[in-house]
Every structure is written in C-alpha cells, then in structure tokens.
Amino acid sequence: MKIRQALFAPGSSAFFFDDQRAIRQGARRDGFVYAAQPVTPGFPRVRLAGESISVLLVLDDGQLAVGDCAAVQYAGAGGRDPVFLAQAYLPLLDTHARPRLEGREVTSFREMAAEFCQLRCDGQPLHTALLSGITQALLDARAKSRHLLRMEVVCEEYGLPVHAAPVPIFGQSGDNRYENADKMILKQVDVLPHGLINNVEEKLGCDGRKLKEYLRWLVHRVAQLKPREDYLPVLHIDVYGTIGLIFDHQPRRVADYLAGLEADASPHALYIEGPVDMEGKLRQIETLREIRRCLDRSGSPVKIVADEWCNTFDDVVDFTDAQACHMVQIKTPDLGGIQAIVESVLYCRAHGMEAYQGGTCNETDVSAQCCVHLAMATRPTQMLAKPGMGFDEGFTIVRNEMQRICAVLACRTGGRHGS
C-alpha cells in the first residue's frame, strides 16, 4: 500500500492560544479577552483564536488517513514551541512533508514516524504541532492498510497486550469551574475538575484561601449530586505555578500548604498540577523534587503533577528519573511525533511514575480520538477529556471513542460489550 497524495487543510482548533505569562502576571479579563499587553514572543495580543492543519493522506485503494496538527493553549511558555498559526506553517508542509509522503510505501508506524521526526528544516526540527499531525496520519494509514484499529497497531508494534477496557478520564472545567464540575459529577467522571487556577488574586487567593474554599465546595457538591453511593472521583487541580508565587517558591512552604489541602479534599485523593513554575527545566526539577520529598516525609497523601518544562520524551525521562513528582503530564502536542507519547507512558509505567496522558483544550476531535487509541494501548493512569473548555464535547469525543474500541475488540474475541 502506498500514499498516493498528501493534502493539507487549514482549520480551527477547539480553543485559543493564551499568553500564560501575561495572565499569571495579572492580565485583567474583559469579557472573553484580556485587557493587557502580551509578554510572550509571538503573541500580538494575550488571547488568539486557535488554529490547526489537517494532514490528509489518500492511499492507493482510495482510503483516507487523517491527522491534525495542533498546539497547546499556552504556546511559547514553559519551553514549548511558539504559537502555531496555519498560514505560517502550510508552506513548510508543502516544501518538506509532501515530497516525503507522496509515493511512500506504508510500512511500520514506528519506522515512518522516526523518519519524519528526524527531518530538519533550516537545521531545526519541524514544529511539534506538525510532527503530531503527520504522525497521527501515518498511524491511521498503517491501521487502514492492515484493517486494524490504531490501538491494535500500537500494541502490535510495541509488544503490548490488548485490553478491551476504558482508561480513567480526567475532565477539564475551564473557567466555568462550578457549573462544569456539576456536569462532571452527573456524568460520573473518574477525575475532576482541573479548575484552571491560573491567577493568584481571582482564583487562588493571596494566602491560598480561595483554592481551599473551592476544594471544600467540590467535596460537598460530589456528596450532594453523586449518581451512585460509591462514586468517589479523584480531585486534580492545575494551579499553573501560582502557589509558588504566593510562597516565594520556597519548597517547604509550598509543601506545607499542599499538605494542608488534604483536610479540604477529604475523602478524595488530591493531585495538584504545576504548584511552581521556576522558568527553567533544571530548577523546575530540583524544586518539584524537594516539594515531593517534603510531602513524602510528612506522610501527606497529596500528590504533585509535573507539567511546565516537561515537554519532550527526554524531559519525561528526566523528571521521572529524578522522582521530581508523583505524576507526569504527557502533554500530547508538545511531544511532537505521537510515538513519543507511547514511549513516554511506557517509560513512566516501567519506572514507578504515574502517567497522565494529557494534552490541551486547544486540540481537535481528530487528534483527541487518535490519543484515545494511544491511551488504550499504553494504559496511563488517566487521560484528559479533550478538546475544548466546555467539558461535554471533549468528554463525549474521548469516552465514546473508548467505548467504540471496546465494542470492536469484544466482537473480535467473541465477547459482548455494553458497559
């Protein structure tokens, strides 16, 4: 089977690009936009409409393989690639990707993905969004050429067992952290609500009091609305480094505050993502590691999650080897080629680190469905419901794709699926 033609279509992603540094420094909301000057290079304003590019591969037999290039909401922050605007990158696809795709034999996914991740443009690797979309399409092409699910291709090529069981899903509330939390509880989401605590004054509180109040509200709301008696979701809050800001980035003070959140979250398990942002990878690892040590020595069950400065497979390895946290977010577009997502989850699992296959609200339906297949193959601790910030849409895309995969696998083994 060969790739007859490669097409590239500009499109929209499911959210926006935001200048994280400007927001963390107190950019004031004005409706849905921010009334402030941008800080991060590449941002003409603090909030930009998200964009994507679809990679369409027409195979010899007329089948169409698809992948979407998309980048994270907080582009250009935490060591990430710059803002991804379609018109800036379409010429690169035409010049560098199309000649290598058209007429190419569809071989193993790993072989094809490695080839494109080694590609250089003016001495630099392709933008991570481009690598993500191209490799998604290549996985789809391999699956279609073999008449397999994308999950089955990953399992086959990495020697993994095939499990016809869903992976726990983590819901993302966006700024609507109260009403969307209600929706998550009613739909019995495994992990919730993310919370988007990206501003000290409005969301965390200058002494951390607002986050404590929000956790107590969540616990009460779960007890009030839970659809079944044994429903006890994990609470996972992303604070975007704001806790470090109010405690001068001192690990002991941050850890003491985190440990104190246990009482507010009880009886739920609690994960806090990104408690500090040290504006550099080595300092981030050192500071998070010391926070984890303080929490572990005190016997606190509160766990911390690495996000910023943990972008590539090598970063995941470094954070894991340093035991700098309890869980690593594997932020899917940031890793570039999707084979790195597979390898990152497997590395975490092999080295005692919880793996959160995350991503961004700023992806697309196509990239999210592809990520479901990767998660079903590699079995991370949890997977993000994405894209979008409305919760319902992303949860529907991710959960329904999981259920479809389970149904197909059950049918192939002669079983029945109806959970």
N, C-alpha and C positions, 0 to 999 in steps of 0.2 A: 504494500500500500504506500502511495506517495502523496505528498501535499501538492495539489495542482495549482492552487492560487492562495495568496495571502491578502486579506483585506483589513483595513483599519478604519474604524468608525468613531469619531469623537462623540462623547456623551456626557451625561451628568452623573456625579456620584450622589450618595444619599444624604450628605450633609454639607458642611462648609469647612474651609480652611480657616483656622484661627491663629492669631499671633499669641502663643501661650505666654511669652514673657510680658507682653503688654497687659494681658489680663491679670497675671499674677501680681503685676505692679500696680493694680488698682484701676484699670480701664473701666470707665463708667458705662453701664448699659443705657442705650437709648432705643427703646423698643427691642427689635431683634438684632440691632447692630451695636457697635461700641463707639462712643464719642471720645476717641483718644487717638494719638498718633501711634503708628506702628513702631515696633522696636526691632523685630527680627528682619534681617535682609530678605528681600524678595516680596515683602508684603507692602503693597501700595496703600492698604488700609488694614485695620485689625481683623476684619471678617471678610472673606472672599467666598463666592459660590464655588462649591466643589465640582471638579471635572474628572472625566475618565476617558479612556480609549478602549474600545473593544477590538480584540485581535480575533479575526475570523479566518479559519483555515479550511479551504474547500478540498476534500480528499478525492482521490481518483474515482471512488464509487459514488460521488455526489453527496456524501455525508458532510456535515458542517461541524467542526470543532471550534469551541469558543472559550476565550479567557478575557478578563477585564483588567486593564491597568488602572490602578487607583492608589492614592497615597493617604496617609493618616491625617486626621484633623489638625494636629499640631505639627505641621510640616516645618522643617528647619530648626526644630528645638530638640534638645537632648541628644545632639549628634546625628540627627536624621538628615536625609536628603532634602533639597529645597522644595518649595511649592511646585506642584505638578499641574501645569496648565497645558491642555491638549494641543493647542496650536504651536506651542514651543517644541513639542516632542514628536508630533506626527512626521516631520521631515526626517528625524533620526530613524524612525521605523522604516520609512521608505528606503533610506540610504543603506542602513546597516542590517536590518532584520529581514526585509523582503527577499533580497538575493539569497539569503541563507535558508529561507523557509521554502520558497517555491522550487519544486522539483526534488525536494529532500525525501528520502525514504523514511517512513515512520518506523523507527527502531525502538529500543527500550526507552522508557521515560527518563531514567537516570542518565543515560548516555546523551540524549538530546538536551536535557536541562543543563548538564555540565558544559556542553558546547556553548550555549548562549550565555551562561554566567561567566565564561572566560573571555567573552567578546569585549573589545575595547573600542571606545570612540574618542579620538584625540587623546589617547593614553589613559582614559578613565573608563571604569565600568559603566554600563548603562544605568540610568536612574532605577532605583529599586522598584518603582511602580511599573516600569516597562518590563523588567525581568519577571515580576509577579504575573503580569498578564500573559506574556509569551509562554511561560512555563505552564500556566493553567491550561492554555490552549493545547500545548503539546501533550499534557496528561490526558486531556479529553480526546485528542487524536489517537493516542495509543489505546485508550479504552474502546473507542469506536472501531478501531481496526481489529481488535481482539474480541469484540462483542462482550465486553466485561464492564462492570461498574468501575468508576475511577478508584474507589476504595479497594476493589479486588486487585487492580494493577499495582497499587502501592503495597498491599500485603504480599503479593507475589514477588515483587522486585526487592523487597526488604526482608523477606522471610518471616512475615508476621502472621499470626493466627487470625482467622476471620471470625469476628464476633458480631452476631446479629443482635446487638443491644445498644441502646442510646448512650450517649455521653452526657453527664450533667451539664445543664445550660445555665449561663450567667446572664441575667437581664440587665439592661442599661437604661437608666431613667432619663438621662439628660437633666436639664434644669427643672423639669417638672417632677421633682423627686418625691412629691407626696401622692399625687394622683396616679402616676405611673407605678409607684410601689403598690398601691391598691390593686392595680391591674395584674401585677406580677403575683401577688398573693392569690388572687382569684384564679389565676391560671396555673398555680402551684409550681412556680419556677424554682429550680433547685438552689440557685444562688442569686442574691439580690442585694441592693438595687444599683450599685456603682455610685450614684449620688452626685457626681460632678462637683466636688468640693474644691473649686479652683480659685477661690477668693477668700482672703482672711476676714475682712470686715463683714461681708454679707453672709458667708456660708460656714466658715469655721468658728469665727469669733476670736477676738484678740487674745482671749485666755482659753480658747478651745471649747467654750461653753455651748456654743451653737451646735457643734457636732455631737456633743454628749446629749443634748436635748433631742436631736434628730434620731439618735440611736434608741433612746427611750421611747420615742414615738413609734419607731418601726416595730419594736418588740410588742408594744401594746396593740398595734394595728394587726400584726400577724395573729395574735391571740384572739382578736375581735373578729377577723374576717376569714380565718383559715377554713378551707372547704372540708378538711378531714382532721380528725383529732391528732393524728401522728405527724402532721405536716410541720416540719421544723427546718426552714431554709437556712443555709449559711448566709451570714451578712458579710458583704465585701464592699468596702468604701474606698474610692480613689480620691486622694487628697492633693495630688499634684504638687507635692513639696511644701505645702502651706504650713504643716506642723513644724517643719524645720524653721520656717520664718519666724514663728512666734516664740521659739525656744533657742534662737541664735545658733541653730544647727548643732547643738550640744547633744551627743548621743544619749547620755544618761538622762537628761531632762526630757528628751523625746520619748525614750523608753518608759520612763515613769508615767508620762501622760498616757501612752498607749496601754500600759498595764492597767491604768485606772479605768479604761473604757470597758474592761471585762464586765464590771458590775452593770454598766449601762446596757450591754448587749446580751447579758444572760437571759435565757439559757441557750442562746445561739452561739455557734462558733463565729469568730470575728477575724477577718483579714483586712488589713489596712495597706492599700497600694500607694507607693510613692510617698512615704512620710517626709522625705527630704529630697531636694534636688541640689547637688553640690556643683553643678555646672562643669562636670568633667568625670570621665569614667573611673579613673583610679580613686579619686576622692569619694565618688559615689559608692564604690565597692567597700572602701575602708569604713565609711560612716555607717552604711547599712549593716555591715558585719558587726560593728560594735553595738549597734542598736539591737540586733538579734541576740548577741551574747548577753546583753543586759536583760533582755526579756527572758531568755532561757535560764539564766542564773536565778532570776527571781521566781521562776516557776510559772510565769504568766502563760496562759494558753493563747493569747493574742498573737497572730502571725502577721509578718510583713511581706509585701509583694514588691519585687523589682520591676520597674517599667523604664523610666528615663535612663539613657545611656546603656541600655541593654537591647541593642537593635539587631545585631547580626548573630549568626551561629557562633562565631568566636566569642562574642560578648556573652551569650548564654553559657558557654563553657566556662568563661572566666568567673562570672557571678556564681555559677554552680560550684566550681572547684573551690572558691573562696568561702562557700557556705554563707554568702552575704545576705541571705534572706531565707524565708521558708517556702516561697513560691516565686517562680519566674514567669512574667508575662512574655509569651512568644508573640510579638506584635506582627501579625502576618505580613502586611505590605512592607514593613521595614526590613524584612529578611531578604527581599528580592525574590530569587527563584524559590518556588514552593517546596522543592526538595529540601531546602534548609529548614523549613517548618517541620517536616517529618523527622529530620535528623536531630533537631533541637529537642523535640518532645522525647524522642528515644534516648537522647543523652541524659536529660533530666531524670527520666524514669530509671535509668541504669545507675544513677549516682545519688539517689535518695532525695531528689529535689522535686517538689510538686510542680507540675507543668500546667500553666493556664494558657491554652491556645486562644489568644485574644484577637486583636485587630483593631478596627476602628469603625465608628459610626459612618465614616466617610467612604466606605467601600460600596459595592454594588450587589445586586441579587446574584449575579453570576459568580463573583468572587466568593461570596458567602457560601453558596452551595458547594463550590469546589472545596472550601475549607471544611465543610461537614464531612466530606469523604476522607480528608486527611485525618480529621479527629477520630472518625470511626475506625480507621486503620491503626492509629498510633495510641489511642486511649489516654489522652491527657486527663488531668483531674477535673477540668471543666473547659467549656468552650463558650465564647461570647455569642449572645444573640445579636445579630447584625444583619444589615446595616441600618442606618437611621437613628434618630433620637426619640422616636415616638414609641418605642418598645414593641408594640403589637406587630408591626410589619417585620422587623428583624426576627422576632421570636417565631412568627409564622414561617418565614423562609427557612430558618435553621431547624426548627423542630419537625416541620413537615418533610424536609429532605431526609432527616434521620429516620423518620417513620417509613418513608418510601424504601430506603436502603434495607431496613429491617424486613419489610414485607417481601422484597425481591430475594433476599438471602434465605428467608424462611421457605419461600416457594421452591427455591433450588435444592434445598435439603429435604424437601417433603414435609416440612413443618407448616404451622399456621401462625399467622401474626395478626394480632388485633388489639394490642395493648395501647 
